[in-house]
């Protein structure tokens, strides 16, 4: 181990997250490695190692002969201070080599607030932030993940972005770089060639011109770059890679368990949900394969918990049969089966009994809005009756800790909708009184609200975020209406959501703001302890940009949106239609009931929902 | 049903695994091997694993002991090799056997404490440190469980000491009390820092070498 690292580790919290060496860490003989890939996660080890996509791509890349994918995470600020004072660059866990010495430095970015961590990690790695300051072919700085559907805020810093699912695309890109290295290509030559690969977006090949009012005049592709970059999609989930043999951290992480991915995509089409649109179409894994993968992963890891993950797990067509299939192994080996948040309309007794065998952790439902009218407007097709039925099932089955998630500031929201949230909470308390099987334990009902952030590629991508003062007024209104003693009300910090709204729909000019705020010390803005709104506001004013232009402005239908080069196959016409339906409070049926023609069906040759 | 004792080394990158994380790591290692460890009774059953002497984060050891019970009657033959297929880097099972002696007979630890000096070992530092630690009493300040500082004398807990000078560092080979009360070998550095601040090392490495009984014989 690096002697300098050994010196600083006793000074920092949780040193185990900075050394690697875990079970199943991949090592390769450097002599046989042609492409070294530093896979960077712009958040802590505990968050990054909990990410299934990160584990999938680590496995996919390391299965490639001649390619060694290694990990790097954002250090906690105590570690960062020690590293900077000892002048230790950010290194990969596997080999301990500085990330700046790698051929590819790839970031997995799921969340806009991670941008400052990306910049900070580049800086800690001794890598020039701006792509134009890196004339040589390597290190090539790339990024993928859900946030890259609008890569514009970090367009100045990355060489290219990968759009969509990476299992096939990333190996193609790595092989292209392998060839480029062998044939001594220049960086521009490589980027021009990469841009021809489906799913690769090279920001420097697009010229953006602005109008006087700050909106975009035109986006012009250069050097043969495509005018549309379509996302990449894995077609057959049963043939796609699953990390059955995966790293088991030696220190506790956030999701310290086996994660099975039931399906990609979501049939629901909630109008606020970016994931619901960009992951279309729905593609399921077969239950037979899931059972096999679950057992294999449990056996290899020694984990005693397995979770069934997807955007809306209870929509898996054969969920009950899948649980039955896993149950034998789970009960024999003291393995707990858990589900992430559930939809309130199809939470059944049958499903609950499957779960009851494990420990009764809390249940989480996300009705998202307080009245039926608003739930119809956002296309969250859950009725109050659905929720009451589900709560009845939960309470009579012995659950006493329930969390309900809502959003404030959704388009068309009125005070009546806000107060509807308190009403739902009160109904939940009544339902508990009436149906709880064990009242001695008391009810723990948590109601959480967040401030709605309009995202690209949703029906609300043109909407203004409501002003901060208005959000705070609605929080206060709700807080005062929340009278039941058993209810705990939490609301999300408004400052973060405001900046998130700016970054989510930001354009290229935001780059200099990110650079400025990073210089001022921003490093882990996804953590409220390290987020400082004033630092951001100062950076905006230094750069002569108005954050409200991005967060609080209503866009016109014909405005060229910063992300308009990118396509997730769902058409803008469809999204606009969904927006109009929202203003009429009209729901759209889910994809299983009827195809509403979003455009994603072209991916599967016309028909996108199977099963 | 049988009791087993596993002797293992914890070195390299594994020295940063905390006690609680080590417990979880071994639970998983046993499951990977398919070994059924006896669980506690009660609402949240957990496997019964007992480390003889918890090791501080950052210290290495080639003499750790872990006691556990298995559902089958096993003598531990071949177990160390089997478990080593499932270990994180730096943890290595050395042997596994049916314990004869109770852990309370583990009285002393043999260890080496390296004092690293970046600018070279100061003149006569070895002699001075040996002299200092040979005094009748060596008081140090130690943080108690109540977070207050207490003066304790480590001299009665230090049973033998040999100091050798190597290029760039001093090696202290010490035998210290293991339990009731035990002494963390890192306290030797604390004693030097307090009584001979000019000899304070730039970095201190601690390594456990062997478990001993009261009379100084090897404890297994």
Interface residues (C-beta under 8 A of the other chain):
Chain A: X1 X6 X7 X9 X10 X15 X16 X18 X19 X20 X21 X22 X23 X25 X248 X250 X251 X252 X299 X300 X301 X302 X303 X304 X333 X334 X359
Chain B: X12 X13 X14 X16 X17 X18 X20 X21 X24 X25 X27 X28 X29 X30 X31 X32 X39 X44 X45 X57 X58 X86 X87 X88 X89 X90 X203
